[in-house]
Amino acid sequence: VALLAQALRSLPEDDQQLLLWAYADGVTQRDIGARLGLSKQQVNGRIDRARERGRDNARNRGDGVILASELYLYLETAFERLDQVGLVIFIE
């Protein structure tokens, strides 16, 4: 989880906020769009790009890169599944 936190912190603040809203706070893409003045499709694109940047940052760090990338992908998939069924996750 520490590696995932590092990947998140390596992102620009806007990307961090977007991912936290989407996955930690359980805010829907439609509601994020309303907050930012974007369509649901634009929010989805931004989330995808933020996740990709996080994966790239994890890969580029060196030691622990494979673990960080695999952990990031695993948690990303888990978050997507929880999001699909409407569960909210809180990360402290």
Secondary structure by P-SEA (a helix, b strand, c coil): caaaaaaaaaccaaaaaaaaaaccccccaaaaaaaacccaaaaaaaaaaaaaaaaaaaaacccaaaaaaaaaaaaaaaaaaaaaabbbbbcc
